[in-house]
Amino acid sequence: MTIDSCPECNGKLSSEAEACPHCGFKTEKAKSKETTWKDVGMIAIVMAGFVGILGLVVWFFTHLSGKL
């Protein structure tokens, strides 16, 4: 652990800190942990696609299995 200077207020800041205790400036460590709305949107799109494909498979087997 090292002591650095905050780029925002020049206060003392631990290398392990996620935010400056003086001004609240978020460090790169904290920013890398944040989940963005873009990430949440991509997860929702993938899940919707999976549910759609699963629905098509179920429909296919329930409607066409008797005709084979």
Stockholm file with secondary structure:
# STOCKHOLM 1.0

chainA/1-68         MTIDSCPECNGKLSSEAEACPHCGFKTEKAKSKETTWKDVGMIAIVMAGFVGILGLVVWFFTHLSGKL
#=GR chainA/1-68 SS CCEEECTTTCCEEETTCSBCTTTCCBCHHHHHHCCCHHHHHHHHHHHHHHHHHHHHHHHHHHHHGGGC
#=GC SS_cons        CCEEECTTTCCEEETTCSBCTTTCCBCHHHHHHCCCHHHHHHHHHHHHHHHHHHHHHHHHHHHHGGGC
//
